Amino acid sequence: MKLENVFPFVSSLTVPASVLLSPQLCVYCGCLSQSPYPLCRACFRQHLGTMLPAFAEKDTTESRCVLCGRPLVSEQELCAACRTAPVFSGLDSLYPLFHYSQENSHLVSCWKTKGQRVLSALFAWCILTTIRSRPDFASYTLVPVPPRPGKVRQKGWDQIEDIVRLLEKTGLNVYRCLERTGGLQQKMLGRAARSLNLKGYISVKRGFPLPEKALLIDDLCTTGATLDACAAELKNSGCSTVSGITLFYD
């Protein structure tokens, strides 16, 4: 898919009038983006596009760890971290798209903190094009990672729900079968504390049919505790295989 086809895909969705009327500056280079998004085409290609199957050259695609999905340096199949201390116990594999670099964190802040929800459509496209490029994902049902209690009431929206709603419009199956009933914000805690923080607080909704294969959808993977807790609950409730796809990894 050509780069010029990305922004028409996004602009064909609902865009707030205020965004269309106000010039947008690219969060990377500071220039006018010439689109409804705080991201110009050149910076999209430089910072995000090269990691997407639609744009990456086959001979330059990075090798990834088969478990955590992070790019490999010199290892084969497993990265050094997953060989010595595996990140996941419930999740079978993870495919993160972009590194959570300082530059990329500014884009995420525009989306999650400043509420530029138009970016949800661009991120949904990134996930969509990745899923369509991987035949092994064809048999999976998408399962969004649930927000913490009170988040939607406090902020008025949830970024993962924004994404999966758009993915549903493309024909992908989405099961909102997980719920979170408590716990603190994960970003305030370390790795060990994150796992304990979620214990007993993520569960499968009663009476909800579970797919045989589930593909968890989340925005950011740092320690992997949230994804692993969701995967463990899905497997304990009947799923045979649980993988994940996230926009960013730290």
C-alpha positions as YAML, in Angstrom:
chain: A
units: angstrom
residues:
- id: 1
  name: MET
  ca: [0.00, 0.00, 0.00]
- id: 2
  name: LYS
  ca: [1.35, 3.42, -0.93]
- id: 3
  name: LEU
  ca: [1.92, 6.08, 1.71]
- id: 4
  name: GLU
  ca: [-0.50, 8.47, 0.05]
- id: 5
  name: ASN
  ca: [-3.27, 5.94, 0.70]
- id: 6
  name: VAL
  ca: [-2.82, 6.15, 4.47]
- id: 7
  name: PHE
  ca: [-4.20, 9.61, 5.07]
- id: 8
  name: PRO
  ca: [-7.25, 9.25, 2.78]
- id: 9
  name: PHE
  ca: [-8.13, 6.13, 4.80]
- id: 10
  name: VAL
  ca: [-8.04, 8.15, 7.98]
- id: 11
  name: SER
  ca: [-9.76, 11.24, 6.61]
- id: 12
  name: SER
  ca: [-12.64, 9.13, 5.32]
- id: 13
  name: LEU
  ca: [-13.59, 8.52, 8.96]
- id: 14
  name: THR
  ca: [-15.22, 11.03, 11.25]
- id: 15
  name: VAL
  ca: [-12.89, 13.96, 11.94]
- id: 16
  name: PRO
  ca: [-13.87, 16.76, 14.37]
- id: 17
  name: ALA
  ca: [-14.59, 20.03, 12.56]
- id: 18
  name: SER
  ca: [-12.24, 21.89, 14.90]
- id: 19
  name: VAL
  ca: [-9.36, 19.75, 13.71]
- id: 20
  name: LEU
  ca: [-10.14, 20.41, 10.05]
- id: 21
  name: LEU
  ca: [-10.34, 24.16, 10.60]
- id: 22
  name: SER
  ca: [-7.16, 24.49, 12.68]
- id: 23
  name: PRO
  ca: [-3.75, 24.03, 11.04]
- id: 24
  name: GLN
  ca: [-1.90, 21.06, 12.51]
- id: 25
  name: LEU
  ca: [1.82, 21.10, 13.28]
- id: 26
  name: CYS
  ca: [3.79, 17.87, 13.05]
- id: 27
  name: VAL
  ca: [4.91, 16.78, 16.54]
- id: 28
  name: TYR
  ca: [8.19, 15.52, 15.11]
- id: 29
  name: CYS
  ca: [9.45, 18.33, 12.87]
- id: 30
  name: GLY
  ca: [7.16, 21.24, 13.80]
- id: 31
  name: CYS
  ca: [6.14, 21.93, 10.19]
- id: 32
  name: LEU
  ca: [2.57, 22.22, 8.95]
- id: 33
  name: SER
  ca: [1.36, 18.65, 8.57]
- id: 34
  name: GLN
  ca: [-0.96, 19.43, 5.62]
- id: 35
  name: SER
  ca: [-3.43, 16.93, 7.08]
- id: 36
  name: PRO
  ca: [-5.93, 16.82, 9.97]
- id: 37
  name: TYR
  ca: [-3.29, 15.05, 12.07]
- id: 38
  name: PRO
  ca: [-0.28, 16.31, 14.05]
- id: 39
  name: LEU
  ca: [1.98, 14.26, 11.81]
- id: 40
  name: CYS
  ca: [3.33, 14.98, 8.34]
- id: 41
  name: ARG
  ca: [3.81, 12.31, 5.70]
- id: 42
  name: ALA
  ca: [7.62, 12.50, 5.76]
- id: 43
  name: CYS
  ca: [7.76, 11.98, 9.53]
- id: 44
  name: PHE
  ca: [5.19, 9.22, 9.35]
- id: 45
  name: ARG
  ca: [7.45, 7.35, 6.96]
- id: 46
  name: GLN
  ca: [10.59, 8.04, 8.99]
- id: 47
  name: HIS
  ca: [9.30, 7.27, 12.49]
- id: 48
  name: LEU
  ca: [6.46, 4.81, 11.94]
- id: 49
  name: GLY
  ca: [6.23, 3.70, 8.33]
- id: 50
  name: THR
  ca: [9.46, 1.69, 8.18]
- id: 51
  name: MET
  ca: [8.14, -0.69, 10.86]
- id: 52
  name: LEU
  ca: [4.93, -1.42, 8.96]
- id: 53
  name: PRO
  ca: [4.72, -4.27, 6.43]
- id: 54
  name: ALA
  ca: [3.09, -1.91, 3.94]
- id: 55
  name: PHE
  ca: [6.24, 0.21, 3.69]
- id: 56
  name: ALA
  ca: [9.20, -1.78, 5.01]
- id: 57
  name: GLU
  ca: [11.46, -3.35, 2.42]
- id: 58
  name: LYS
  ca: [11.64, -7.13, 2.76]
- id: 59
  name: ASP
  ca: [15.42, -7.17, 2.90]
- id: 60
  name: THR
  ca: [15.55, -4.57, 5.66]
- id: 61
  name: THR
  ca: [12.78, -5.88, 7.92]
- id: 62
  name: GLU
  ca: [14.13, -6.43, 11.42]
- id: 63
  name: SER
  ca: [14.24, -9.89, 12.97]
- id: 64
  name: ARG
  ca: [12.11, -10.09, 16.09]
- id: 65
  name: CYS
  ca: [12.04, -12.16, 19.24]
- id: 66
  name: VAL
  ca: [9.37, -14.84, 18.78]
- id: 67
  name: LEU
  ca: [8.10, -14.25, 22.32]
- id: 68
  name: CYS
  ca: [8.21, -10.54, 23.19]
- id: 69
  name: GLY
  ca: [8.43, -9.23, 19.61]
- id: 70
  name: ARG
  ca: [11.26, -6.79, 20.24]
- id: 71
  name: PRO
  ca: [13.87, -6.43, 17.46]
- id: 72
  name: LEU
  ca: [16.82, -8.79, 17.76]
- id: 73
  name: VAL
  ca: [20.40, -7.53, 17.68]
- id: 74
  name: SER
  ca: [22.47, -10.67, 17.22]
- id: 75
  name: GLU
  ca: [20.28, -13.35, 18.79]
- id: 76
  name: GLN
  ca: [18.22, -15.96, 16.96]
- id: 77
  name: GLU
  ca: [14.52, -16.49, 17.73]
- id: 78
  name: LEU
  ca: [14.70, -15.36, 21.37]
- id: 79
  name: CYS
  ca: [16.20, -12.16, 22.75]
- id: 80
  name: ALA
  ca: [18.61, -12.30, 25.67]
- id: 81
  name: ALA
  ca: [15.94, -11.17, 28.15]
- id: 82
  name: CYS
  ca: [13.46, -13.88, 27.12]
- id: 83
  name: ARG
  ca: [16.16, -16.55, 27.25]
- id: 84
  name: THR
  ca: [17.17, -15.72, 30.81]
- id: 85
  name: ALA
  ca: [13.94, -14.41, 32.35]
- id: 86
  name: PRO
  ca: [10.87, -14.78, 30.10]
- id: 87
  name: VAL
  ca: [8.59, -11.78, 30.21]
- id: 88
  name: PHE
  ca: [5.37, -13.73, 29.69]
- id: 89
  name: SER
  ca: [3.91, -16.81, 31.32]
- id: 90
  name: GLY
  ca: [0.39, -16.67, 29.85]
- id: 91
  name: LEU
  ca: [0.88, -14.77, 26.60]
- id: 92
  name: ASP
  ca: [2.15, -16.97, 23.75]
- id: 93
  name: SER
  ca: [3.65, -14.14, 21.70]
- id: 94
  name: LEU
  ca: [3.59, -10.40, 21.24]
- id: 95
  name: TYR
  ca: [3.96, -8.24, 18.13]
- id: 96
  name: PRO
  ca: [4.68, -4.59, 19.05]
- id: 97
  name: LEU
  ca: [4.81, -2.13, 16.17]
- id: 98
  name: PHE
  ca: [6.89, 0.86, 17.24]
- id: 99
  name: HIS
  ca: [9.56, 1.71, 19.79]
- id: 100
  name: TYR
  ca: [8.37, 4.09, 22.50]
- id: 101
  name: SER
  ca: [11.16, 6.56, 21.81]
- id: 102
  name: GLN
  ca: [11.22, 10.11, 23.10]
- id: 103
  name: GLU
  ca: [9.96, 11.37, 19.74]
- id: 104
  name: ASN
  ca: [7.17, 8.81, 19.59]
- id: 105
  name: SER
  ca: [6.13, 9.54, 23.17]
- id: 106
  name: HIS
  ca: [5.18, 13.06, 22.07]
- id: 107
  name: LEU
  ca: [2.78, 11.60, 19.53]
- id: 108
  name: VAL
  ca: [1.27, 9.30, 22.15]
- id: 109
  name: SER
  ca: [0.87, 12.27, 24.50]
- id: 110
  name: CYS
  ca: [-1.07, 14.16, 21.82]
- id: 111
  name: TRP
  ca: [-3.37, 11.18, 21.52]
- id: 112
  name: LYS
  ca: [-3.91, 10.05, 25.11]
- id: 113
  name: THR
  ca: [-3.23, 13.17, 27.19]
- id: 114
  name: LYS
  ca: [-4.24, 16.01, 24.89]
- id: 115
  name: GLY
  ca: [-7.16, 14.05, 23.48]
- id: 116
  name: GLN
  ca: [-6.43, 14.27, 19.75]
- id: 117
  name: ARG
  ca: [-8.66, 11.29, 19.05]
- id: 118
  name: VAL
  ca: [-8.25, 11.62, 15.30]
- id: 119
  name: LEU
  ca: [-4.97, 9.72, 15.83]
- id: 120
  name: SER
  ca: [-7.02, 6.66, 16.80]
- id: 121
  name: ALA
  ca: [-7.87, 6.20, 13.13]
- id: 122
  name: LEU
  ca: [-4.22, 6.34, 12.08]
- id: 123
  name: PHE
  ca: [-3.21, 3.86, 14.78]
- id: 124
  name: ALA
  ca: [-6.12, 1.59, 13.84]
- id: 125
  name: TRP
  ca: [-4.83, 1.57, 10.27]
- id: 126
  name: CYS
  ca: [-1.35, 0.63, 11.50]
- id: 127
  name: ILE
  ca: [-2.78, -2.36, 13.35]
- id: 128
  name: LEU
  ca: [-5.04, -3.28, 10.45]
- id: 129
  name: THR
  ca: [-2.29, -3.34, 7.85]
- id: 130
  name: THR
  ca: [-0.12, -5.44, 10.19]
- id: 131
  name: ILE
  ca: [-2.87, -7.98, 10.84]
- id: 132
  name: ARG
  ca: [-3.65, -8.28, 7.14]
- id: 133
  name: SER
  ca: [0.03, -8.88, 6.36]
- id: 134
  name: ARG
  ca: [0.29, -11.85, 8.75]
- id: 135
  name: PRO
  ca: [-1.61, -15.00, 7.67]
- id: 136
  name: ASP
  ca: [-1.24, -16.43, 11.19]
- id: 137
  name: PHE
  ca: [-3.49, -13.66, 12.55]
- id: 138
  name: ALA
  ca: [-6.38, -14.53, 10.21]
- id: 139
  name: SER
  ca: [-7.84, -17.10, 12.62]
- id: 140
  name: TYR
  ca: [-7.63, -14.86, 15.70]
- id: 141
  name: THR
  ca: [-10.42, -12.85, 17.30]
- id: 142
  name: LEU
  ca: [-9.50, -9.40, 18.61]
- id: 143
  name: VAL
  ca: [-9.85, -8.86, 22.36]
- id: 144
  name: PRO
  ca: [-9.23, -5.32, 23.67]
- id: 145
  name: VAL
  ca: [-7.38, -4.89, 26.94]
- id: 146
  name: PRO
  ca: [-10.00, -3.43, 29.32]
- id: 147
  name: PRO
  ca: [-9.58, 0.04, 30.87]
- id: 148
  name: ARG
  ca: [-9.26, 0.51, 34.61]
- id: 149
  name: PRO
  ca: [-12.56, 1.24, 36.43]
- id: 150
  name: GLY
  ca: [-13.63, 4.86, 36.19]
- id: 151
  name: LYS
  ca: [-11.31, 5.77, 33.34]
- id: 152
  name: VAL
  ca: [-14.04, 6.31, 30.75]
- id: 153
  name: ARG
  ca: [-16.14, 8.26, 33.24]
- id: 154
  name: GLN
  ca: [-13.14, 10.42, 34.11]
- id: 155
  name: LYS
  ca: [-11.72, 11.02, 30.62]
- id: 156
  name: GLY
  ca: [-14.84, 10.51, 28.54]
- id: 157
  name: TRP
  ca: [-13.22, 7.95, 26.24]
- id: 158
  name: ASP
  ca: [-10.84, 5.00, 26.05]
- id: 159
  name: GLN
  ca: [-8.13, 4.90, 23.38]
- id: 160
  name: ILE
  ca: [-8.29, 1.13, 22.89]
- id: 161
  name: GLU
  ca: [-12.05, 1.20, 22.42]
- id: 162
  name: ASP
  ca: [-11.58, 3.95, 19.83]
- id: 163
  name: ILE
  ca: [-9.25, 1.67, 17.88]
- id: 164
  name: VAL
  ca: [-11.29, -1.52, 18.03]
- id: 165
  name: ARG
  ca: [-14.45, 0.28, 16.94]
- id: 166
  name: LEU
  ca: [-12.65, 1.32, 13.78]
- id: 167
  name: LEU
  ca: [-11.24, -2.17, 13.27]
- id: 168
  name: GLU
  ca: [-14.76, -3.61, 13.56]
- id: 169
  name: LYS
  ca: [-15.80, -1.43, 10.61]
- id: 170
  name: THR
  ca: [-13.25, -3.26, 8.45]
- id: 171
  name: GLY
  ca: [-14.87, -6.63, 9.19]
- id: 172
  name: LEU
  ca: [-12.57, -7.86, 11.96]
- id: 173
  name: ASN
  ca: [-14.21, -9.72, 14.84]
- id: 174
  name: VAL
  ca: [-13.93, -8.07, 18.25]
- id: 175
  name: TYR
  ca: [-14.87, -9.74, 21.56]
- id: 176
  name: ARG
  ca: [-15.07, -7.36, 24.51]
- id: 177
  name: CYS
  ca: [-14.98, -10.27, 26.88]
- id: 178
  name: LEU
  ca: [-12.56, -8.94, 29.51]
- id: 179
  name: GLU
  ca: [-13.26, -6.53, 32.35]
- id: 180
  name: ARG
  ca: [-11.11, -4.92, 35.00]
- id: 181
  name: THR
  ca: [-12.62, -4.39, 38.41]
- id: 182
  name: GLY
  ca: [-9.82, -2.65, 40.33]
- id: 183
  name: GLY
  ca: [-6.14, -1.83, 40.72]
- id: 184
  name: LEU
  ca: [-4.01, 1.30, 40.46]
- id: 185
  name: GLN
  ca: [-2.69, 2.87, 37.27]
- id: 186
  name: GLN
  ca: [0.03, 0.56, 35.97]
- id: 187
  name: LYS
  ca: [2.34, 3.40, 34.94]
- id: 188
  name: MET
  ca: [2.78, 4.33, 38.59]
- id: 189
  name: LEU
  ca: [4.25, 0.91, 39.48]
- id: 190
  name: GLY
  ca: [7.32, -1.23, 38.84]
- id: 191
  name: ARG
  ca: [7.32, -4.61, 37.12]
- id: 192
  name: ALA
  ca: [6.73, -6.80, 40.19]
- id: 193
  name: ALA
  ca: [4.14, -4.42, 41.62]
- id: 194
  name: ARG
  ca: [2.27, -4.31, 38.30]
- id: 195
  name: SER
  ca: [1.71, -8.07, 38.34]
- id: 196
  name: LEU
  ca: [0.45, -7.99, 41.93]
- id: 197
  name: ASN
  ca: [-1.67, -4.93, 41.21]
- id: 198
  name: LEU
  ca: [-3.73, -6.80, 38.60]
- id: 199
  name: LYS
  ca: [-4.06, -10.10, 40.47]
- id: 200
  name: GLY
  ca: [-7.75, -10.92, 40.76]
- id: 201
  name: TYR
  ca: [-8.84, -7.71, 39.07]
- id: 202
  name: ILE
  ca: [-9.07, -8.91, 35.45]
- id: 203
  name: SER
  ca: [-11.77, -11.42, 34.60]
- id: 204
  name: VAL
  ca: [-13.85, -12.80, 31.74]
- id: 205
  name: LYS
  ca: [-17.40, -11.49, 31.65]
- id: 206
  name: ARG
  ca: [-20.00, -14.05, 32.60]
- id: 207
  name: GLY
  ca: [-21.80, -15.80, 29.79]
- id: 208
  name: PHE
  ca: [-19.45, -14.42, 27.14]
- id: 209
  name: PRO
  ca: [-18.37, -16.95, 24.48]
- id: 210
  name: LEU
  ca: [-14.61, -17.18, 24.13]
- id: 211
  name: PRO
  ca: [-12.71, -17.65, 20.87]
- id: 212
  name: GLU
  ca: [-10.22, -20.48, 20.51]
- id: 213
  name: LYS
  ca: [-7.54, -17.98, 19.52]
- id: 214
  name: ALA
  ca: [-7.44, -14.46, 20.92]
- id: 215
  name: LEU
  ca: [-5.37, -11.47, 19.82]
- id: 216
  name: LEU
  ca: [-5.09, -8.92, 22.62]
- id: 217
  name: ILE
  ca: [-5.02, -5.26, 21.52]
- id: 218
  name: ASP
  ca: [-3.25, -2.62, 23.61]
- id: 219
  name: ASP
  ca: [-1.40, 0.65, 23.04]
- id: 220
  name: LEU
  ca: [1.84, 0.22, 25.00]
- id: 221
  name: CYS
  ca: [3.85, -2.67, 26.43]
- id: 222
  name: THR
  ca: [6.40, -1.80, 29.12]
- id: 223
  name: THR
  ca: [6.73, -4.72, 31.54]
- id: 224
  name: GLY
  ca: [4.03, -6.81, 29.84]
- id: 225
  name: ALA
  ca: [2.20, -7.41, 33.13]
- id: 226
  name: THR
  ca: [-1.20, -6.23, 31.87]
- id: 227
  name: LEU
  ca: [-1.08, -8.29, 28.68]
- id: 228
  name: ASP
  ca: [0.12, -11.35, 30.56]
- id: 229
  name: ALA
  ca: [-2.63, -11.06, 33.17]
- id: 230
  name: CYS
  ca: [-5.26, -10.78, 30.41]
- id: 231
  name: ALA
  ca: [-3.79, -13.77, 28.57]
- id: 232
  name: ALA
  ca: [-3.73, -15.90, 31.72]
- id: 233
  name: GLU
  ca: [-7.38, -15.16, 32.42]
- id: 234
  name: LEU
  ca: [-8.40, -15.98, 28.85]
- id: 235
  name: LYS
  ca: [-6.53, -19.27, 28.94]
- id: 236
  name: ASN
  ca: [-7.96, -20.19, 32.34]
- id: 237
  name: SER
  ca: [-11.40, -19.60, 30.86]
- id: 238
  name: GLY
  ca: [-10.93, -21.74, 27.76]
- id: 239
  name: CYS
  ca: [-8.82, -20.00, 25.10]
- id: 240
  name: SER
  ca: [-6.16, -22.26, 23.66]
- id: 241
  name: THR
  ca: [-3.87, -19.58, 22.21]
- id: 242
  name: VAL
  ca: [-3.45, -15.94, 23.17]
- id: 243
  name: SER
  ca: [-1.16, -13.54, 21.35]
- id: 244
  name: GLY
  ca: [-0.97, -9.78, 21.45]
- id: 245
  name: ILE
  ca: [-0.36, -6.75, 19.27]
- id: 246
  name: THR
  ca: [0.55, -3.33, 20.67]
- id: 247
  name: LEU
  ca: [1.33, -0.02, 19.05]
- id: 248
  name: PHE
  ca: [4.44, 0.71, 21.12]
- id: 249
  name: TYR
  ca: [7.00, -1.12, 23.25]
- id: 250
  name: ASP
  ca: [9.36, 0.29, 25.83]
...
